Amino acid sequence: MSLNLINTLNQPLRTMAKFVLHNEQASGLSTTRFIQDTSTCLVPKTVFARSKEDLAENTFLELTESALVYFAPAFIGEKIARKVYSKNLSNEAKKFVAKNAVDLINSKSPLVKKVLPIKAAVALSALFIPLCEYTLNYFKNLMTLKVFNKSDFNNIANLENTKEDKNFQNKVKQSSLKNIKKAAIIFCSCLGLGTLIAQKGANSKFLQNVSKAVLAPGTQFFKNSKKAEKFFNKYFSLDFASQNGKLVLSKGQLTSTVLIGGAGYFGASKDRGKQNFLETLFRFPLVGFYIITGSDLFEKTFKKILLKKGNCRETIKKDLKTLTFSEIADLAKNTAQKNNTKVETEFKKLAKQKIIIFSIPFLFSIGFMGFFVAGISNLFTKYRFNKEKVSQKNTNNFLYKTQSKPVFKAFMV
């Protein structure tokens, strides 16, 4: 019914409503986050690309990491790990694998001891995502070195055009290979631990506790603080979220990917020079925080402002969640019957509210977190580089003048 009513809207409103509906019907966070993150990061970086190397790097990095972060978890967790690790469980127990870990731990079900280790093994297998994210920047460095024969960030960012140092290139290459190998070893260790937990966890109190730490760290370590328990369960659990009985990306997995991937960002940027590292140091904390929780904070704050001003009260619930289009359609029908008006008219009014609630935070993420951060970080990098060059030139001139005079005269000047 909601889609039929959406088709009654005028063209601009209909297009926006269908876009919002698509995000609403997305599986978990994946599709919505992919669109937002790619729009926020790639489009602005394309506009502000400083060279063909810079454009190629950003295109490779943003598209690959977005696909990796937002689509791979469901594939690895649901299609592979869940089937492999839960094959020996009963049909009833298999359903519990998608159950919320905290709810499962607090339940009285006799299946808990069997299911927890399986869930932990599945969660550990998903560490493939953040570890791959960690390696992406090292792969990016290797790609630029192979395709463009460049490793010096100053040349890549078009800050200057100097001859590449072969020793420096080799250093960047070896560091990249070393870190990629390290990530592969860590992932193999995670798979080994996951397999051990899956096979022995049901009969081991120690492995049961390890499983709880993986799935619900807040419940395991902060039982005396509900606030800390809730925070750590939300942002540091490696467990999958569940939607319609299927495993999807969770907030905790997103957090681990940003944090572990961030280590790769800083390490790979440091390899290529001071300016690359400083640019990452400026940009990554802002973008990383916004990806993990900033967008949610902005959206909640925006909704509170709307409610305080008396706007959108019909479409914002008490828990600050927004009515779905299906709920809006039902509300429009009931309101039309009550007020003796057309359903289409009531639906249009409510649909406008929902589009506003969605669009402002979305546009903010593109405008501020995308274009502003990308543009200002590039500007600051160029400013720092030019300032450093001027400082270095003044130092060299001073040394030259000092060395060209007798020692006793140099001290007299």
C-alpha positions as CSV (number, residue, x, y, z in Angstrom):
1,M,0.0,0.0,0.0
2,S,2.8,2.4,0.9
3,L,4.4,2.1,-2.6
4,N,1.1,2.8,-4.3
5,L,0.7,6.0,-2.2
6,I,4.3,7.0,-3.0
7,N,3.4,6.8,-6.7
8,T,0.7,9.4,-6.1
9,L,3.3,12.0,-5.1
10,N,4.7,14.6,-7.5
11,Q,7.9,13.7,-9.2
12,P,10.6,15.3,-7.0
13,L,8.9,14.1,-3.8
14,R,8.3,10.7,-5.3
15,T,12.0,10.2,-6.2
16,M,13.1,11.2,-2.7
17,A,10.4,9.0,-1.1
18,K,11.5,6.0,-3.1
19,F,15.2,6.6,-2.2
20,V,14.2,6.8,1.5
21,L,12.1,3.7,1.1
22,H,15.0,1.8,-0.4
23,N,17.2,2.6,2.5
24,E,14.4,1.7,4.9
25,Q,14.1,-1.7,3.4
26,A,17.9,-2.3,3.2
27,S,19.3,-5.4,4.9
28,G,20.7,-4.2,8.3
29,L,23.0,-1.3,8.0
30,S,24.7,-2.4,4.9
31,T,23.0,-0.7,1.9
32,T,22.3,2.6,3.7
33,R,25.9,2.8,5.1
34,F,27.4,1.9,1.7
35,I,25.6,4.7,0.0
36,Q,26.3,7.2,2.7
37,D,29.9,6.3,3.2
38,T,30.7,6.2,-0.5
39,S,28.9,9.5,-1.1
40,T,30.6,11.1,1.9
41,C,34.1,9.9,1.1
42,L,34.5,9.2,-2.6
43,V,32.6,11.9,-4.4
44,P,34.3,14.8,-2.5
45,K,37.7,13.2,-2.9
46,T,37.1,12.8,-6.6
47,V,36.2,16.5,-6.8
48,F,39.3,17.5,-4.9
49,A,41.7,15.0,-6.5
50,R,45.2,16.5,-6.8
51,S,46.5,14.1,-9.4
52,K,45.6,11.0,-11.4
53,E,47.5,9.0,-8.8
54,D,45.5,10.6,-6.0
55,L,42.2,9.9,-7.9
56,A,43.1,6.3,-8.6
57,E,44.0,5.7,-4.9
58,N,40.9,7.2,-3.6
59,T,38.7,5.4,-6.0
60,F,40.3,2.0,-5.2
61,L,40.3,2.6,-1.5
62,E,36.8,4.0,-1.0
63,L,34.9,1.6,-3.2
64,T,36.8,-1.5,-2.0
65,E,36.6,-0.7,1.7
66,S,32.9,0.3,1.4
67,A,32.0,-3.0,-0.3
68,L,34.2,-4.9,2.2
69,V,32.7,-3.3,5.3
70,Y,29.1,-3.2,4.3
71,F,28.5,-6.4,2.2
72,A,31.2,-8.9,3.2
73,P,30.1,-9.4,6.8
74,A,26.7,-10.8,5.8
75,F,28.3,-13.0,3.2
76,I,31.1,-14.3,5.4
77,G,28.8,-14.7,8.5
78,E,25.6,-15.9,7.0
79,K,26.7,-17.8,3.9
80,I,30.0,-19.4,5.1
81,A,30.8,-19.3,8.8
82,R,27.3,-19.9,10.1
83,K,26.9,-23.0,7.8
84,V,30.3,-24.4,8.6
85,Y,30.3,-24.0,12.4
86,S,26.6,-24.8,13.0
87,K,26.3,-27.9,10.8
88,N,26.3,-30.2,13.9
89,L,23.6,-28.3,15.8
90,S,20.0,-29.3,15.9
91,N,17.5,-27.3,13.8
92,E,16.3,-25.6,17.0
93,A,19.8,-24.7,18.1
94,K,20.7,-23.3,14.6
95,K,18.0,-20.6,15.0
96,F,19.7,-19.4,18.2
97,V,22.9,-18.6,16.3
98,A,21.1,-15.4,15.0
99,K,19.7,-14.5,18.5
100,N,21.1,-11.5,20.3
101,A,24.1,-12.6,22.4
102,V,23.0,-10.8,25.6
103,D,19.4,-12.2,25.3
104,L,20.9,-15.7,24.8
105,I,23.3,-15.4,27.8
106,N,20.4,-14.2,30.0
107,S,18.0,-16.9,28.9
108,K,17.4,-20.2,30.7
109,S,17.7,-22.3,27.6
110,P,19.8,-25.5,27.9
111,L,21.1,-24.7,24.4
112,V,23.1,-21.7,25.5
113,K,26.3,-23.7,26.3
114,K,26.2,-25.2,22.8
115,V,25.2,-22.1,20.8
116,L,27.5,-19.5,22.5
117,P,30.8,-21.1,21.2
118,I,29.3,-21.4,17.7
119,K,28.3,-17.7,17.7
120,A,31.8,-16.8,19.0
121,A,33.5,-18.8,16.2
122,V,31.3,-17.2,13.6
123,A,32.1,-13.7,15.1
124,L,35.8,-14.4,15.0
125,S,35.7,-15.5,11.4
126,A,34.3,-12.0,10.6
127,L,37.5,-10.4,11.8
128,F,38.5,-11.0,8.2
129,I,36.8,-7.7,7.5
130,P,38.7,-5.4,9.8
131,L,42.0,-7.2,9.0
132,C,41.4,-6.8,5.3
133,E,40.5,-3.1,6.0
134,Y,43.9,-2.9,7.8
135,T,45.7,-4.1,4.7
136,L,43.9,-2.0,2.1
137,N,46.1,1.0,2.5
138,Y,49.2,-1.1,2.1
139,F,47.7,-2.7,-1.0
140,K,47.0,0.9,-2.2
141,N,50.7,1.8,-1.7
142,L,51.7,-1.2,-3.7
143,M,49.2,-0.4,-6.4
144,T,50.5,3.2,-6.8
145,L,54.1,2.0,-6.8
146,K,53.3,-0.7,-9.5
147,V,51.1,1.3,-11.8
148,F,52.5,4.8,-11.4
149,N,56.0,4.1,-10.0
150,K,55.5,6.5,-7.2
151,S,55.7,6.2,-3.4
152,D,56.5,9.7,-2.3
153,F,53.3,11.3,-1.1
154,N,54.5,14.8,-2.0
155,N,54.7,13.7,-5.6
156,I,51.4,11.8,-5.5
157,A,49.5,14.8,-3.9
158,N,51.1,17.1,-6.5
159,L,52.8,19.1,-3.8
160,E,56.1,18.9,-5.8
161,N,57.6,16.9,-8.6
162,T,60.9,15.4,-7.6
163,K,62.7,12.2,-8.7
164,E,61.6,9.1,-6.8
165,D,64.1,7.6,-4.5
166,K,64.5,3.9,-5.2
167,N,65.6,3.1,-1.7
168,F,62.5,4.9,-0.4
169,Q,60.3,3.0,-2.8
170,N,61.8,-0.3,-1.7
171,K,61.2,0.7,2.0
172,V,57.5,1.4,1.3
173,K,57.2,-1.9,-0.6
174,Q,58.8,-4.0,2.1
175,S,56.7,-2.4,4.8
176,S,53.5,-3.1,2.9
177,L,54.3,-6.7,2.3
178,K,55.3,-7.2,5.9
179,N,52.0,-5.7,7.2
180,I,49.9,-7.7,4.8
181,K,51.6,-10.9,5.9
182,K,51.1,-9.9,9.6
183,A,47.4,-9.4,9.0
184,A,47.2,-12.8,7.3
185,I,48.9,-14.5,10.3
186,I,46.5,-12.8,12.8
187,F,43.5,-13.9,10.8
188,C,44.7,-17.5,10.6
189,S,45.1,-17.4,14.4
190,C,41.5,-16.1,14.7
191,L,40.3,-19.0,12.6
192,G,42.2,-21.4,14.7
193,L,40.8,-19.9,17.9
194,G,37.3,-20.0,16.5
195,T,37.6,-23.6,15.5
196,L,38.9,-24.5,18.9
197,I,36.0,-22.7,20.6
198,A,33.4,-24.3,18.3
199,Q,34.7,-27.8,19.0
200,K,35.5,-27.6,22.7
201,G,33.6,-24.6,24.0
202,A,30.4,-26.5,25.0
203,N,32.3,-28.4,27.7
204,S,34.9,-25.8,28.8
205,K,34.1,-23.0,31.3
206,F,37.1,-21.1,30.2
207,L,36.1,-21.1,26.5
208,Q,32.5,-20.2,27.5
209,N,33.9,-17.1,29.2
210,V,36.0,-16.4,26.1
211,S,32.9,-16.7,24.0
212,K,31.0,-14.2,26.2
213,A,33.9,-11.8,26.0
214,V,33.8,-11.9,22.2
215,L,30.1,-11.6,22.0
216,A,29.1,-9.5,24.9
217,P,32.2,-7.8,26.5
218,G,30.0,-5.4,28.5
219,T,28.1,-8.2,30.1
220,Q,31.2,-10.2,30.8
221,F,33.4,-7.4,32.3
222,F,31.0,-4.6,33.5
223,K,28.2,-6.4,35.3
224,N,28.1,-3.7,38.0
225,S,27.6,-0.8,35.6
226,K,24.6,-0.9,33.3
227,K,25.8,2.2,31.4
228,A,29.3,0.7,30.7
229,E,27.7,-2.7,30.0
230,K,25.4,-1.3,27.4
231,F,28.2,0.8,25.8
232,F,30.7,-2.0,25.4
233,N,28.1,-4.4,24.2
234,K,27.1,-2.0,21.5
235,Y,30.4,-0.8,20.3
236,F,32.9,-3.6,21.1
237,S,31.0,-6.8,20.5
238,L,32.2,-8.8,17.6
239,D,28.8,-10.5,17.3
240,F,26.6,-10.0,14.2
241,A,23.3,-8.2,14.3
242,S,20.3,-10.1,13.2
243,Q,17.5,-9.2,10.8
244,N,14.7,-11.6,9.9
245,G,16.8,-14.5,11.3
246,K,19.9,-13.6,9.2
247,L,23.3,-12.3,10.2
248,V,24.1,-8.7,9.2
249,L,26.6,-6.0,10.0
250,S,26.5,-4.8,13.6
251,K,27.6,-1.6,15.2
252,G,30.4,-3.5,17.1
253,Q,31.8,-4.9,13.8
254,L,31.7,-1.5,12.3
255,T,33.6,-0.1,15.2
256,S,36.3,-2.8,15.1
257,T,36.7,-2.2,11.4
258,V,37.2,1.5,11.8
259,L,39.7,1.1,14.7
260,I,41.7,-1.8,13.2
261,G,41.5,-0.3,9.8
262,G,42.7,3.0,11.3
263,A,45.9,1.4,12.4
264,G,46.5,0.5,8.7
265,Y,45.7,4.0,7.6
266,F,48.2,5.5,10.0
267,G,50.9,2.9,9.3
268,A,50.7,3.1,5.5
269,S,50.6,6.9,5.5
270,K,53.6,7.1,7.8
271,D,55.5,5.0,5.3
272,R,55.0,7.5,2.6
273,G,56.1,10.6,4.4
274,K,55.3,13.2,7.0
275,Q,52.6,15.1,5.1
276,N,50.7,11.9,4.3
277,F,50.7,11.0,8.0
278,L,49.6,14.5,9.2
279,E,46.8,14.6,6.6
280,T,45.6,11.2,7.9
281,L,45.9,12.4,11.5
282,F,43.7,15.4,10.7
283,R,41.0,13.6,8.6
284,F,40.7,10.1,10.0
285,P,39.5,10.8,13.6
286,L,36.7,13.0,12.3
287,V,35.5,10.6,9.6
288,G,36.0,7.5,11.8
289,F,34.0,9.0,14.7
290,Y,31.3,10.1,12.4
291,I,31.0,6.6,10.8
292,I,30.8,4.9,14.1
293,T,28.5,7.1,16.0
294,G,28.5,10.7,14.8
295,S,25.8,10.2,12.2
296,D,23.5,8.7,14.9
297,L,24.2,11.5,17.3
298,F,23.5,14.1,14.7
299,E,20.2,12.4,13.6
300,K,19.0,12.1,17.2
301,T,19.8,15.7,17.9
302,F,18.1,16.8,14.8
303,K,14.9,14.9,15.7
304,K,15.0,16.4,19.2
305,I,15.1,19.9,17.7
306,L,12.2,19.1,15.4
307,L,10.1,17.8,18.3
308,K,11.0,20.8,20.5
309,K,9.8,23.1,17.8
310,G,6.6,21.1,17.3
311,N,7.5,19.7,13.9
312,C,7.2,16.1,12.6
313,R,5.4,14.9,15.8
314,E,3.3,12.5,13.8
315,T,6.3,10.6,12.3
316,I,8.8,10.6,15.2
317,K,8.1,8.1,17.9
318,K,8.9,8.5,21.6
319,D,12.1,6.5,21.3
320,L,13.1,8.9,18.4
321,K,12.7,6.2,15.8
322,T,10.9,7.3,12.6
323,L,7.7,5.7,11.4
324,T,8.2,3.4,8.4
325,F,6.4,4.1,5.2
326,S,4.1,1.2,5.9
327,E,3.2,2.8,9.3
328,I,2.8,6.2,7.6
329,A,0.4,4.7,5.1
330,D,-1.8,3.2,7.9
331,L,-1.6,6.5,9.8
332,A,-2.7,8.5,6.7
333,K,-5.6,6.1,6.2
334,N,-6.8,6.5,9.8
335,T,-6.3,10.3,9.8
336,A,-8.2,10.6,6.5
337,Q,-11.2,8.7,7.9
338,K,-11.2,10.7,11.0
339,N,-10.9,14.1,9.3
340,N,-12.9,13.2,6.2
341,T,-10.0,14.0,3.9
342,K,-8.2,12.2,1.1
343,V,-5.6,9.5,2.1
344,E,-3.3,10.8,-0.6
345,T,-3.3,14.3,1.0
346,E,-2.5,13.0,4.5
347,F,0.1,10.7,3.1
348,K,1.8,13.5,1.3
349,K,2.1,15.6,4.5
350,L,3.5,12.7,6.5
351,A,5.9,11.7,3.6
352,K,7.3,15.2,3.6
353,Q,8.1,14.9,7.3
354,K,9.9,11.6,6.8
355,I,11.9,12.8,3.9
356,I,13.1,15.9,5.9
357,I,14.1,13.7,8.8
358,F,16.2,11.5,6.5
359,S,17.5,14.1,4.1
360,I,19.0,16.7,6.4
361,P,21.4,14.3,8.2
362,F,22.2,12.6,4.9
363,L,23.1,16.0,3.2
364,F,25.0,17.0,6.3
365,S,27.2,13.9,6.0
366,I,27.9,14.6,2.3
367,G,28.3,18.4,2.7
368,F,30.3,18.7,5.9
369,M,31.9,15.3,6.5
370,G,32.5,14.9,2.8
371,F,33.3,18.0,0.9
372,F,34.4,20.2,3.8
373,V,36.7,17.7,5.5
374,A,38.2,16.6,2.1
375,G,38.7,20.1,1.0
376,I,40.1,21.5,4.2
377,S,42.4,18.5,4.7
378,N,43.9,19.1,1.2
379,L,44.2,22.8,1.9
380,F,46.0,22.2,5.3
381,T,48.4,19.7,3.7
382,K,49.4,22.2,1.1
383,Y,49.7,24.9,3.7
384,R,51.9,22.8,6.0
385,F,54.1,21.7,3.0
386,N,54.6,25.3,1.8
387,K,55.3,26.5,5.3
388,E,57.8,23.8,5.9
389,K,59.5,24.6,2.6
390,V,59.8,28.3,3.5
391,S,61.2,27.4,6.9
392,Q,63.7,25.0,5.4
393,K,64.8,27.6,2.8
394,N,65.3,30.2,5.5
395,T,67.3,27.8,7.6
396,N,69.5,26.9,4.5
397,N,70.1,30.5,3.7
398,F,71.1,31.2,7.3
399,L,73.5,28.3,7.3
400,Y,74.9,29.3,3.9
401,K,75.6,32.9,5.1
402,T,77.1,31.7,8.4
403,Q,79.4,29.2,6.7
404,S,80.5,31.6,4.0
405,K,82.0,34.0,6.7
406,P,84.9,33.5,9.1
407,V,83.8,31.9,12.4
408,F,84.5,35.0,14.5
409,K,82.5,37.2,12.1
410,A,79.6,34.8,12.1
411,F,79.2,35.2,15.8
412,M,79.5,39.0,15.6
413,V,76.6,39.3,13.1
